[in-house]
Amino acid sequence: MVVSNQLSGPRWGRVFAAWVIALTATLGALFLSEIMGFVPCELCWYQRIFMFPLVFILAVGLATSDVRVFVYALPMVVGGWFVALYHNLLYLGVIPPALQPCGQGPSCAEVNLNLLGFISIPLLSLLAFTAIATLHKKRCFKVKKQTVLVLTSILAVMVFAISGFVYEQSQVRKKAQLASTKTTEFERMHSPVYGPTDAKVTIVEFFDPACESCRAFYPAVKDLVNTNGGKVKLVLRYAPFHEGSEEVAKILEASRLQGKYWPTLETVLQMQPQWASHDNPQVNLIWDYLKASDLDIDKARKDMSNPTIAAIVDQDKVDLRALLVTQTPTFFVNGKPLPKFGFEQLKALVEEEVETAYN
């Protein structure tokens, strides 16, 4: 009896179904981070490392009709499954938060997405790895390739459509509630303010010193304040999502103790391309750039360890989670979020609030 090394019939359907699941999971992860603005935690990155290559491994297996493709894919599936299981146990509180590997960046136990009250991102990941592992062993019904293609494609589209719709609706409702409650999370007594403190229109910006978009927006937002004749002020809040950004925030706060906050911020943003490599940020270079200013460097270095400064950054991190801030820059105008991200949308909302407040 000759054993075929080529994929055919049910075996082809199993591999194709596994590929669609891996592709859906990969595109879903990219959609959540790049479109929805969720910053992946450390465990999410590990799961991506295991899931993303499966798209290519299984695709090559389909293209070459290699019957052993599941053997090649299995180590990635098993590794990803165990990481996803650990993430779910941590998310559910079975594993204490003290054991989470997430140091910098978002918490591994943070609730970012909760569809239907129980479907979380870690659960979706675990289900995807489980489904692929199950397909490795299960025998499928004998169906035509075209049928498998159509059914799995329809399933993938439905999953994306439903998830996107439910998430968008939940975010709209939550942000509308935030806008109406005028909670203290928008502005704290410690927050740096640019512009007249008695201005009736307040732009609150959650920013990350290492964020390229924050650097690009800064001069335009500053000009927006300046051109409104004392009617608008800018309140800055820290969202230190990138590695090293929390330390930079403390440098900024230390400079504020000397009355040098805004010049220091502009130097930090101007020199951002030199120090803010996301792979290997060189925060210490900032001190070299500040030597040309009249900032007392030695005093600023000492002040960085001031517990008050650490408390300011920690409070901003708490508030950004309460306000559903997942990307930088994020703007609120008098407590209202932008209907859609963009400077023109920010300008339009500011003009609307100025008209309401002063007329």
BALOBA-1460 file (C-alpha; in Angstrom, 3 decimals):
// residues 359
<rec num="1" residu="m" x="0.000" y="0.000" z="0.000"/>
<rec num="2" residu="v" x="1.391" y="3.388" z="-1.000"/>
<rec num="3" residu="v" x="0.923" y="6.228" z="1.505"/>
<rec num="4" residu="s" x="0.448" y="9.597" z="-0.190"/>
<rec num="5" residu="n" x="2.577" y="12.512" z="0.948"/>
<rec num="6" residu="q" x="0.211" y="14.942" z="-0.735"/>
<rec num="7" residu="l" x="-2.648" y="16.828" z="0.888"/>
<rec num="8" residu="s" x="-6.005" y="15.880" z="-0.512"/>
<rec num="9" residu="g" x="-9.650" y="15.694" z="0.484"/>
<rec num="10" residu="p" x="-10.266" y="15.915" z="4.237"/>
<rec num="11" residu="r" x="-6.601" y="16.524" z="5.062"/>
<rec num="12" residu="w" x="-6.514" y="19.548" z="2.764"/>
<rec num="13" residu="g" x="-9.678" y="20.865" z="4.422"/>
<rec num="14" residu="r" x="-8.175" y="20.535" z="7.885"/>
<rec num="15" residu="v" x="-5.016" y="22.407" z="6.942"/>
<rec num="16" residu="f" x="-6.965" y="25.099" z="5.132"/>
<rec num="17" residu="a" x="-9.315" y="25.562" z="8.104"/>
<rec num="18" residu="a" x="-6.279" y="25.853" z="10.423"/>
<rec num="19" residu="w" x="-4.736" y="28.423" z="8.084"/>
<rec num="20" residu="v" x="-7.930" y="30.510" z="8.064"/>
<rec num="21" residu="i" x="-8.022" y="30.439" z="11.876"/>
<rec num="22" residu="a" x="-4.367" y="31.512" z="12.081"/>
<rec num="23" residu="l" x="-4.921" y="34.245" z="9.485"/>
<rec num="24" residu="t" x="-8.056" y="35.491" z="11.258"/>
<rec num="25" residu="a" x="-6.239" y="35.564" z="14.610"/>
<rec num="26" residu="t" x="-3.267" y="37.403" z="13.080"/>
<rec num="27" residu="l" x="-5.352" y="40.001" z="11.272"/>
<rec num="28" residu="g" x="-7.521" y="40.385" z="14.380"/>
<rec num="29" residu="a" x="-4.464" y="41.046" z="16.555"/>
<rec num="30" residu="l" x="-3.156" y="43.627" z="14.082"/>
<rec num="31" residu="f" x="-6.602" y="45.222" z="13.856"/>
<rec num="32" residu="l" x="-6.837" y="45.598" z="17.639"/>
<rec num="33" residu="s" x="-3.363" y="47.127" z="17.967"/>
<rec num="34" residu="e" x="-3.019" y="49.181" z="14.783"/>
<rec num="35" residu="i" x="-6.637" y="50.271" z="14.216"/>
<rec num="36" residu="m" x="-8.305" y="50.088" z="17.621"/>
<rec num="37" residu="g" x="-5.155" y="51.356" z="19.337"/>
<rec num="38" residu="f" x="-4.745" y="48.598" z="21.962"/>
<rec num="39" residu="v" x="-1.135" y="48.344" z="23.098"/>
<rec num="40" residu="p" x="-0.209" y="44.627" z="23.353"/>
<rec num="41" residu="c" x="1.017" y="43.441" z="26.726"/>
<rec num="42" residu="e" x="4.103" y="41.235" z="27.022"/>
<rec num="43" residu="l" x="2.127" y="37.969" z="27.007"/>
<rec num="44" residu="c" x="0.209" y="39.171" z="23.944"/>
<rec num="45" residu="w" x="3.523" y="39.632" z="22.132"/>
<rec num="46" residu="y" x="4.586" y="36.073" z="23.024"/>
<rec num="47" residu="q" x="1.320" y="34.723" z="21.605"/>
<rec num="48" residu="r" x="1.848" y="36.739" z="18.447"/>
<rec num="49" residu="i" x="5.308" y="35.231" z="18.099"/>
<rec num="50" residu="f" x="3.719" y="31.771" z="18.084"/>
<rec num="51" residu="m" x="0.644" y="32.620" z="15.996"/>
<rec num="52" residu="f" x="1.924" y="34.875" z="13.208"/>
<rec num="53" residu="p" x="4.389" y="32.331" z="11.702"/>
<rec num="54" residu="l" x="1.585" y="29.752" z="11.463"/>
<rec num="55" residu="v" x="0.023" y="31.801" z="8.668"/>
<rec num="56" residu="f" x="3.119" y="31.250" z="6.530"/>
<rec num="57" residu="i" x="3.879" y="27.673" z="7.659"/>
<rec num="58" residu="l" x="0.355" y="26.466" z="6.883"/>
<rec num="59" residu="a" x="0.217" y="28.489" z="3.644"/>
<rec num="60" residu="v" x="3.428" y="26.840" z="2.413"/>
<rec num="61" residu="g" x="1.988" y="23.449" z="3.367"/>
<rec num="62" residu="l" x="-1.127" y="24.152" z="1.329"/>
<rec num="63" residu="a" x="0.874" y="25.449" z="-1.626"/>
<rec num="64" residu="t" x="3.147" y="22.390" z="-1.673"/>
<rec num="65" residu="s" x="0.462" y="19.900" z="-0.567"/>
<rec num="66" residu="d" x="2.826" y="18.727" z="2.170"/>
<rec num="67" residu="v" x="0.989" y="16.225" z="4.373"/>
<rec num="68" residu="r" x="3.497" y="16.796" z="7.202"/>
<rec num="69" residu="v" x="2.722" y="20.488" z="7.551"/>
<rec num="70" residu="f" x="0.958" y="19.946" z="10.882"/>
<rec num="71" residu="v" x="4.142" y="18.375" z="12.237"/>
<rec num="72" residu="y" x="6.051" y="21.542" z="11.389"/>
<rec num="73" residu="a" x="3.340" y="23.746" z="12.859"/>
<rec num="74" residu="l" x="2.705" y="21.757" z="16.050"/>
<rec num="75" residu="p" x="5.567" y="23.238" z="18.188"/>
<rec num="76" residu="m" x="4.274" y="26.755" z="17.501"/>
<rec num="77" residu="v" x="0.712" y="25.696" z="18.320"/>
<rec num="78" residu="v" x="1.657" y="23.984" z="21.581"/>
<rec num="79" residu="g" x="3.903" y="26.858" z="22.696"/>
<rec num="80" residu="g" x="1.230" y="29.444" z="21.931"/>
<rec num="81" residu="w" x="-1.455" y="27.358" z="23.653"/>
<rec num="82" residu="f" x="0.477" y="27.217" z="26.931"/>
<rec num="83" residu="v" x="1.195" y="30.975" z="26.859"/>
<rec num="84" residu="a" x="-2.489" y="31.681" z="26.113"/>
<rec num="85" residu="l" x="-3.565" y="29.365" z="28.951"/>
<rec num="86" residu="y" x="-1.213" y="31.137" z="31.373"/>
<rec num="87" residu="h" x="-2.570" y="34.502" z="30.197"/>
<rec num="88" residu="n" x="-6.168" y="33.394" z="30.778"/>
<rec num="89" residu="l" x="-5.394" y="32.116" z="34.273"/>
<rec num="90" residu="l" x="-3.705" y="35.425" z="35.067"/>
<rec num="91" residu="y" x="-6.603" y="37.374" z="33.545"/>
<rec num="92" residu="l" x="-9.149" y="35.390" z="35.597"/>
<rec num="93" residu="g" x="-7.195" y="35.902" z="38.828"/>
<rec num="94" residu="v" x="-6.226" y="32.246" z="39.273"/>
<rec num="95" residu="i" x="-2.574" y="33.285" z="39.029"/>
<rec num="96" residu="p" x="-1.760" y="36.251" z="41.310"/>
<rec num="97" residu="p" x="-0.857" y="39.558" z="39.565"/>
<rec num="98" residu="a" x="2.535" y="39.504" z="41.287"/>
<rec num="99" residu="l" x="3.549" y="36.645" z="38.973"/>
<rec num="100" residu="q" x="2.743" y="38.467" z="35.733"/>
<rec num="101" residu="p" x="5.779" y="39.106" z="33.499"/>
<rec num="102" residu="c" x="4.520" y="42.522" z="32.348"/>
<rec num="103" residu="g" x="6.772" y="45.188" z="33.847"/>
<rec num="104" residu="q" x="6.831" y="48.056" z="31.351"/>
<rec num="105" residu="g" x="3.733" y="48.893" z="29.362"/>
<rec num="106" residu="p" x="0.166" y="47.600" z="29.741"/>
<rec num="107" residu="s" x="-0.777" y="45.131" z="32.459"/>
<rec num="108" residu="c" x="-1.185" y="41.495" z="31.373"/>
<rec num="109" residu="a" x="-4.321" y="41.279" z="33.536"/>
<rec num="110" residu="e" x="-5.946" y="44.464" z="32.193"/>
<rec num="111" residu="v" x="-9.451" y="44.232" z="30.665"/>
<rec num="112" residu="n" x="-9.246" y="45.795" z="27.194"/>
<rec num="113" residu="l" x="-12.003" y="43.920" z="25.371"/>
<rec num="114" residu="n" x="-14.980" y="42.115" z="26.847"/>
<rec num="115" residu="l" x="-17.484" y="40.937" z="24.253"/>
<rec num="116" residu="l" x="-20.836" y="39.697" z="25.558"/>
<rec num="117" residu="g" x="-19.514" y="40.037" z="29.094"/>
<rec num="118" residu="f" x="-17.057" y="37.129" z="28.980"/>
<rec num="119" residu="i" x="-15.139" y="36.967" z="25.672"/>
<rec num="120" residu="s" x="-11.691" y="38.498" z="26.267"/>
<rec num="121" residu="i" x="-8.636" y="38.819" z="24.043"/>
<rec num="122" residu="p" x="-6.760" y="36.058" z="25.957"/>
<rec num="123" residu="l" x="-9.785" y="33.762" z="25.557"/>
<rec num="124" residu="l" x="-9.954" y="34.381" z="21.805"/>
<rec num="125" residu="s" x="-6.262" y="33.531" z="21.546"/>
<rec num="126" residu="l" x="-6.666" y="30.327" z="23.548"/>
<rec num="127" residu="l" x="-9.636" y="29.268" z="21.417"/>
<rec num="128" residu="a" x="-7.658" y="29.872" z="18.217"/>
<rec num="129" residu="f" x="-4.694" y="27.761" z="19.348"/>
<rec num="130" residu="t" x="-7.071" y="25.073" z="20.637"/>
<rec num="131" residu="a" x="-8.958" y="24.937" z="17.336"/>
<rec num="132" residu="i" x="-5.760" y="24.572" z="15.320"/>
<rec num="133" residu="a" x="-4.484" y="21.850" z="17.670"/>
<rec num="134" residu="t" x="-7.829" y="20.041" z="17.397"/>
<rec num="135" residu="l" x="-7.689" y="20.117" z="13.621"/>
<rec num="136" residu="h" x="-4.324" y="18.369" z="13.850"/>
<rec num="137" residu="k" x="-6.057" y="15.300" z="15.264"/>
<rec num="138" residu="k" x="-9.664" y="15.466" z="14.131"/>
<rec num="139" residu="r" x="-10.902" y="13.917" z="10.913"/>
<rec num="140" residu="c" x="-13.058" y="16.239" z="8.901"/>
<rec num="141" residu="f" x="-16.072" y="15.343" z="6.872"/>
<rec num="142" residu="k" x="-15.329" y="14.644" z="3.257"/>
<rec num="143" residu="v" x="-16.239" y="17.913" z="1.636"/>
<rec num="144" residu="k" x="-15.005" y="19.650" z="-1.445"/>
<rec num="145" residu="k" x="-12.201" y="22.186" z="-1.198"/>
<rec num="146" residu="q" x="-14.467" y="24.870" z="-2.597"/>
<rec num="147" residu="t" x="-17.021" y="24.271" z="0.170"/>
<rec num="148" residu="v" x="-14.361" y="24.570" z="2.878"/>
<rec num="149" residu="l" x="-13.050" y="27.741" z="1.265"/>
<rec num="150" residu="v" x="-16.467" y="29.394" z="1.140"/>
<rec num="151" residu="l" x="-17.571" y="28.378" z="4.642"/>
<rec num="152" residu="t" x="-14.351" y="29.376" z="6.392"/>
<rec num="153" residu="s" x="-14.196" y="32.676" z="4.514"/>
<rec num="154" residu="i" x="-17.765" y="33.497" z="5.526"/>
<rec num="155" residu="l" x="-16.958" y="32.571" z="9.131"/>
<rec num="156" residu="a" x="-13.882" y="34.816" z="9.188"/>
<rec num="157" residu="v" x="-15.828" y="37.777" z="7.778"/>
<rec num="158" residu="m" x="-18.626" y="37.262" z="10.294"/>
<rec num="159" residu="v" x="-16.205" y="37.122" z="13.234"/>
<rec num="160" residu="f" x="-14.509" y="40.358" z="12.187"/>
<rec num="161" residu="a" x="-17.787" y="42.140" z="11.466"/>
<rec num="162" residu="i" x="-19.479" y="41.143" z="14.723"/>
<rec num="163" residu="s" x="-16.410" y="41.807" z="16.884"/>
<rec num="164" residu="g" x="-15.765" y="45.182" z="15.303"/>
<rec num="165" residu="f" x="-19.397" y="46.245" z="15.592"/>
<rec num="166" residu="v" x="-19.799" y="45.156" z="19.215"/>
<rec num="167" residu="y" x="-16.537" y="46.789" z="20.248"/>
<rec num="168" residu="e" x="-17.290" y="50.041" z="18.431"/>
<rec num="169" residu="q" x="-20.731" y="50.288" z="19.997"/>
<rec num="170" residu="s" x="-19.419" y="49.580" z="23.483"/>
<rec num="171" residu="q" x="-16.691" y="52.213" z="23.104"/>
<rec num="172" residu="v" x="-19.162" y="54.805" z="21.851"/>
<rec num="173" residu="r" x="-21.399" y="54.216" z="24.859"/>
<rec num="174" residu="k" x="-18.537" y="54.328" z="27.361"/>
<rec num="175" residu="k" x="-17.011" y="57.497" z="25.933"/>
<rec num="176" residu="a" x="-20.400" y="59.187" z="25.841"/>
<rec num="177" residu="q" x="-20.806" y="58.394" z="29.526"/>
<rec num="178" residu="l" x="-17.375" y="59.818" z="30.291"/>
<rec num="179" residu="a" x="-18.152" y="63.029" z="28.431"/>
<rec num="180" residu="s" x="-21.322" y="63.563" z="30.451"/>
<rec num="181" residu="t" x="-19.910" y="62.869" z="33.910"/>
<rec num="182" residu="k" x="-17.009" y="65.421" z="33.855"/>
<rec num="183" residu="t" x="-14.914" y="63.241" z="36.135"/>
<rec num="184" residu="t" x="-11.671" y="64.378" z="37.758"/>
<rec num="185" residu="e" x="-9.709" y="61.871" z="35.664"/>
<rec num="186" residu="f" x="-9.451" y="64.414" z="32.854"/>
<rec num="187" residu="e" x="-7.444" y="67.013" z="34.737"/>
<rec num="188" residu="r" x="-5.514" y="66.807" z="37.996"/>
<rec num="189" residu="m" x="-4.063" y="69.584" z="40.115"/>
<rec num="190" residu="h" x="-0.572" y="68.367" z="39.237"/>
<rec num="191" residu="s" x="-1.102" y="68.417" z="35.454"/>
<rec num="192" residu="p" x="1.089" y="70.793" z="33.388"/>
<rec num="193" residu="v" x="-1.000" y="73.556" z="31.796"/>
<rec num="194" residu="y" x="-0.143" y="75.616" z="28.711"/>
<rec num="195" residu="g" x="-2.260" y="78.713" z="28.265"/>
<rec num="196" residu="p" x="-4.430" y="80.771" z="30.640"/>
<rec num="197" residu="t" x="-5.631" y="78.703" z="33.591"/>
<rec num="198" residu="d" x="-9.045" y="80.404" z="33.506"/>
<rec num="199" residu="a" x="-9.747" y="79.477" z="29.871"/>
<rec num="200" residu="k" x="-13.209" y="77.960" z="29.436"/>
<rec num="201" residu="v" x="-12.081" y="75.422" z="26.843"/>
<rec num="202" residu="t" x="-9.652" y="72.741" z="27.947"/>
<rec num="203" residu="i" x="-7.761" y="70.390" z="25.649"/>
<rec num="204" residu="v" x="-6.547" y="67.368" z="27.591"/>
<rec num="205" residu="e" x="-3.842" y="65.420" z="25.770"/>
<rec num="206" residu="f" x="-2.548" y="62.052" z="26.910"/>
<rec num="207" residu="f" x="0.886" y="61.819" z="25.328"/>
<rec num="208" residu="d" x="3.977" y="59.647" z="25.292"/>
<rec num="209" residu="p" x="7.351" y="61.469" z="25.001"/>
<rec num="210" residu="a" x="8.554" y="58.702" z="22.642"/>
<rec num="211" residu="c" x="5.466" y="58.863" z="20.412"/>
<rec num="212" residu="e" x="6.187" y="60.158" z="16.897"/>
<rec num="213" residu="s" x="2.596" y="61.343" z="16.420"/>
<rec num="214" residu="c" x="2.744" y="63.302" z="19.683"/>
<rec num="215" residu="r" x="5.861" y="65.041" z="18.389"/>
<rec num="216" residu="a" x="4.117" y="65.870" z="15.110"/>
<rec num="217" residu="f" x="0.959" y="67.159" z="16.815"/>
<rec num="218" residu="y" x="2.680" y="69.293" z="19.465"/>
<rec num="219" residu="p" x="3.397" y="72.489" z="17.436"/>
<rec num="220" residu="a" x="-0.062" y="72.415" z="15.851"/>
<rec num="221" residu="v" x="-1.830" y="71.957" z="19.200"/>
<rec num="222" residu="k" x="0.288" y="74.696" z="20.766"/>
<rec num="223" residu="d" x="-0.616" y="77.009" z="17.891"/>
<rec num="224" residu="l" x="-4.280" y="76.109" z="18.357"/>
<rec num="225" residu="v" x="-4.055" y="77.388" z="21.935"/>
<rec num="226" residu="n" x="-2.163" y="80.543" z="20.951"/>
<rec num="227" residu="t" x="-4.541" y="81.554" z="18.165"/>
<rec num="228" residu="n" x="-7.670" y="81.409" z="20.323"/>
<rec num="229" residu="g" x="-6.965" y="84.553" z="22.318"/>
<rec num="230" residu="g" x="-6.848" y="83.148" z="25.830"/>
<rec num="231" residu="k" x="-9.983" y="81.044" z="25.415"/>
<rec num="232" residu="v" x="-8.219" y="77.673" z="25.243"/>
<rec num="233" residu="k" x="-5.683" y="75.907" z="27.437"/>
<rec num="234" residu="l" x="-3.766" y="72.654" z="26.997"/>
<rec num="235" residu="v" x="-3.441" y="70.140" z="29.830"/>
<rec num="236" residu="l" x="-0.840" y="67.415" z="29.372"/>
<rec num="237" residu="r" x="-1.171" y="63.944" z="30.877"/>
<rec num="238" residu="y" x="1.358" y="61.129" z="30.637"/>
<rec num="239" residu="a" x="0.670" y="57.877" z="28.806"/>
<rec num="240" residu="p" x="4.072" y="56.143" z="28.998"/>
<rec num="241" residu="f" x="3.353" y="53.185" z="26.734"/>
<rec num="242" residu="h" x="6.849" y="52.939" z="25.214"/>
<rec num="243" residu="e" x="9.897" y="51.605" z="26.992"/>
<rec num="244" residu="g" x="11.795" y="54.412" z="28.726"/>
<rec num="245" residu="s" x="8.920" y="56.902" z="28.485"/>
<rec num="246" residu="e" x="8.151" y="56.796" z="32.193"/>
<rec num="247" residu="e" x="11.726" y="57.863" z="32.945"/>
<rec num="248" residu="v" x="11.397" y="60.723" z="30.447"/>
<rec num="249" residu="a" x="8.169" y="61.821" z="32.125"/>
<rec num="250" residu="k" x="10.086" y="62.042" z="35.399"/>
<rec num="251" residu="i" x="12.764" y="64.171" z="33.704"/>
<rec num="252" residu="l" x="10.027" y="66.528" z="32.541"/>
<rec num="253" residu="e" x="8.525" y="66.709" z="36.018"/>
<rec num="254" residu="a" x="11.967" y="67.342" z="37.543"/>
<rec num="255" residu="s" x="12.453" y="70.245" z="35.120"/>
<rec num="256" residu="r" x="9.046" y="71.632" z="36.139"/>
<rec num="257" residu="l" x="10.336" y="72.026" z="39.691"/>
<rec num="258" residu="q" x="12.781" y="74.550" z="38.210"/>
<rec num="259" residu="g" x="10.151" y="76.256" z="36.060"/>
<rec num="260" residu="k" x="11.675" y="74.791" z="32.871"/>
<rec num="261" residu="y" x="8.966" y="72.327" z="31.841"/>
<rec num="262" residu="w" x="7.994" y="73.637" z="28.417"/>
<rec num="263" residu="p" x="11.541" y="74.332" z="27.121"/>
<rec num="264" residu="t" x="12.558" y="70.868" z="28.333"/>
<rec num="265" residu="l" x="9.562" y="69.249" z="26.652"/>
<rec num="266" residu="e" x="10.378" y="70.961" z="23.364"/>
<rec num="267" residu="t" x="13.985" y="69.754" z="23.554"/>
<rec num="268" residu="v" x="12.820" y="66.210" z="24.320"/>
<rec num="269" residu="l" x="10.442" y="66.225" z="21.344"/>
<rec num="270" residu="q" x="12.905" y="67.940" z="19.001"/>
<rec num="271" residu="m" x="15.586" y="65.335" z="19.723"/>
<rec num="272" residu="q" x="13.159" y="62.417" z="19.867"/>
<rec num="273" residu="p" x="14.494" y="60.727" z="16.684"/>
<rec num="274" residu="q" x="17.940" y="60.477" z="18.322"/>
<rec num="275" residu="w" x="16.997" y="59.034" z="21.719"/>
<rec num="276" residu="a" x="13.624" y="57.318" z="21.258"/>
<rec num="277" residu="s" x="14.396" y="54.163" z="19.317"/>
<rec num="278" residu="h" x="11.598" y="51.795" z="20.339"/>
<rec num="279" residu="d" x="13.964" y="48.820" z="20.207"/>
<rec num="280" residu="n" x="16.650" y="50.468" z="22.331"/>
<rec num="281" residu="p" x="15.731" y="53.887" z="23.748"/>
<rec num="282" residu="q" x="18.709" y="55.978" z="24.899"/>
<rec num="283" residu="v" x="17.065" y="58.118" z="27.562"/>
<rec num="284" residu="n" x="20.395" y="59.239" z="29.033"/>
<rec num="285" residu="l" x="21.109" y="61.155" z="25.821"/>
<rec num="286" residu="i" x="18.430" y="63.644" z="26.875"/>
<rec num="287" residu="w" x="20.726" y="64.976" z="29.584"/>
<rec num="288" residu="d" x="23.336" y="65.782" z="26.923"/>
<rec num="289" residu="y" x="20.763" y="67.692" z="24.885"/>
<rec num="290" residu="l" x="19.694" y="69.669" z="27.960"/>
<rec num="291" residu="k" x="23.227" y="70.878" z="28.747"/>
<rec num="292" residu="a" x="22.743" y="73.785" z="26.355"/>
<rec num="293" residu="s" x="19.768" y="74.981" z="28.428"/>
<rec num="294" residu="d" x="19.899" y="76.716" z="31.800"/>
<rec num="295" residu="l" x="18.446" y="73.673" z="33.559"/>
<rec num="296" residu="d" x="20.344" y="72.568" z="36.671"/>
<rec num="297" residu="i" x="21.124" y="69.030" z="35.493"/>
<rec num="298" residu="d" x="22.438" y="67.744" z="38.826"/>
<rec num="299" residu="k" x="19.389" y="68.979" z="40.693"/>
<rec num="300" residu="a" x="17.032" y="67.544" z="38.078"/>
<rec num="301" residu="r" x="18.702" y="64.132" z="38.328"/>
<rec num="302" residu="k" x="18.186" y="64.133" z="42.096"/>
<rec num="303" residu="d" x="14.614" y="65.385" z="41.850"/>
<rec num="304" residu="m" x="13.668" y="62.494" z="39.543"/>
<rec num="305" residu="s" x="13.683" y="60.182" z="42.569"/>
<rec num="306" residu="n" x="11.215" y="62.418" z="44.413"/>
<rec num="307" residu="p" x="8.216" y="60.264" z="45.449"/>
<rec num="308" residu="t" x="5.877" y="63.086" z="44.454"/>
<rec num="309" residu="i" x="7.028" y="62.814" z="40.842"/>
<rec num="310" residu="a" x="6.520" y="59.048" z="40.820"/>
<rec num="311" residu="a" x="3.018" y="59.591" z="42.236"/>
<rec num="312" residu="i" x="2.185" y="62.028" z="39.415"/>
<rec num="313" residu="v" x="3.151" y="59.529" z="36.721"/>
<rec num="314" residu="d" x="1.361" y="56.679" z="38.504"/>
<rec num="315" residu="q" x="-1.834" y="58.742" z="38.821"/>
<rec num="316" residu="d" x="-1.773" y="59.561" z="35.115"/>
<rec num="317" residu="k" x="-1.429" y="55.854" z="34.331"/>
<rec num="318" residu="v" x="-4.460" y="55.096" z="36.495"/>
<rec num="319" residu="d" x="-6.485" y="57.848" z="34.824"/>
<rec num="320" residu="l" x="-5.620" y="56.823" z="31.281"/>
<rec num="321" residu="r" x="-7.006" y="53.356" z="31.971"/>
<rec num="322" residu="a" x="-10.162" y="54.826" z="33.498"/>
<rec num="323" residu="l" x="-10.646" y="56.994" z="30.410"/>
<rec num="324" residu="l" x="-10.057" y="54.104" z="27.985"/>
<rec num="325" residu="v" x="-6.900" y="55.683" z="26.580"/>
<rec num="326" residu="t" x="-5.105" y="53.055" z="24.506"/>
<rec num="327" residu="q" x="-3.096" y="55.147" z="22.048"/>
<rec num="328" residu="t" x="-1.175" y="58.397" z="21.891"/>
<rec num="329" residu="p" x="-1.928" y="61.136" z="21.400"/>
<rec num="330" residu="t" x="-5.477" y="60.934" z="22.764"/>
<rec num="331" residu="f" x="-7.409" y="64.193" z="23.061"/>
<rec num="332" residu="f" x="-10.425" y="65.322" z="25.052"/>
<rec num="333" residu="v" x="-11.963" y="68.778" z="24.684"/>
<rec num="334" residu="n" x="-13.974" y="69.811" z="27.734"/>
<rec num="335" residu="g" x="-14.294" y="66.121" z="28.512"/>
<rec num="336" residu="k" x="-15.450" y="65.155" z="25.019"/>
<rec num="337" residu="p" x="-13.435" y="62.623" z="22.994"/>
<rec num="338" residu="l" x="-12.732" y="63.252" z="19.332"/>
<rec num="339" residu="p" x="-15.380" y="61.651" z="17.087"/>
<rec num="340" residu="k" x="-12.487" y="60.523" z="14.885"/>
<rec num="341" residu="f" x="-8.737" y="60.872" z="15.318"/>
<rec num="342" residu="g" x="-7.088" y="63.734" z="13.442"/>
<rec num="343" residu="f" x="-5.995" y="67.348" z="13.872"/>
<rec num="344" residu="e" x="-8.874" y="68.722" z="11.805"/>
<rec num="345" residu="q" x="-11.311" y="66.875" z="14.060"/>
<rec num="346" residu="l" x="-9.548" y="68.333" z="17.115"/>
<rec num="347" residu="k" x="-9.655" y="71.846" z="15.662"/>
<rec num="348" residu="a" x="-13.334" y="71.525" z="14.795"/>
<rec num="349" residu="l" x="-14.247" y="70.327" z="18.296"/>
<rec num="350" residu="v" x="-12.238" y="73.157" z="19.890"/>
<rec num="351" residu="e" x="-13.981" y="75.732" z="17.696"/>
<rec num="352" residu="e" x="-17.351" y="74.241" z="18.614"/>
<rec num="353" residu="e" x="-16.583" y="74.418" z="22.344"/>
<rec num="354" residu="v" x="-15.238" y="77.980" z="22.063"/>
<rec num="355" residu="e" x="-18.432" y="79.025" z="20.298"/>
<rec num="356" residu="t" x="-20.539" y="77.407" z="23.011"/>
<rec num="357" residu="a" x="-18.519" y="78.761" z="25.939"/>
<rec num="358" residu="y" x="-18.065" y="82.357" z="24.784"/>
<rec num="359" residu="n" x="-21.238" y="83.106" z="22.842"/>
